[in-house]
Amino acid sequence: EPTAPFYDVDTFESDPVALKKLDIFTEFVDAGMVSVTMDSTAPGVSVPPQFRGRPELVLNFSLRFYIEDFTYDEHAICASLSFSGSPYYCIIPWGAVKILLSHSDNRVAVFDASLI
C-alpha cells in the first residue's frame, strides 16, 4: 500500500491542464517507463540539491521499479528515486511537467511550446 503523498498543494502553481497531464502520465506509466521532463525551478518541486535550479531535468518513472512510495494524483508525481545509489523523495507538481515520453511506444506529450 503506497504511503500518502508528502507535499503541500498550496506551494504549487495552479495548472489548468494538470488532469490532462495526469491522464497521459497514467496511460504511459501503465504501459512502461515514462521520462518526465520538468522544470526543477517551479514552485513545490523537490529534487536533490545538485539538480535544483535546472530549467530542464528529466526523471524516469515506472511501476516496474517497485518503488514503495511511488504515487501520482491530480497534484503531483512523487517517488523516492535513486541518485548515485541514494534515495531521494522527489515531488514533481504537474505545473513543473513540460514533456512526457512513453518508452513503450515513443509517444510524446509536450506542454510547453518554448521547448519545441
Stockholm file with secondary structure:
# STOCKHOLM 1.0

chainA/1-116         EPTAPFYDVDTFESDPVALKKLDIFTEFVDAGMVSVTMDSTAPGVSVPPQFRGRPELVLNFSLRFYIEDFTYDEHAICASLSFSGSPYYCIIPWGAVKILLSHSDNRVAVFDASLI
#=GR chainA/1-116 SS CCCCCCCCGGGSCCCTTHHHHHHHHHHHHHHSCEEEEECTTSTTCBCCGGGTTCSCEEEEECGGGCCTTCEECSSEEEEEEEETTEEEEEEEEGGGEEEEEETTTCCEEECCGGGC
#=GC SS_cons         CCCCCCCCGGGSCCCTTHHHHHHHHHHHHHHSCEEEEECTTSTTCBCCGGGTTCSCEEEEECGGGCCTTCEECSSEEEEEEEETTEEEEEEEEGGGEEEEEETTTCCEEECCGGGC
//
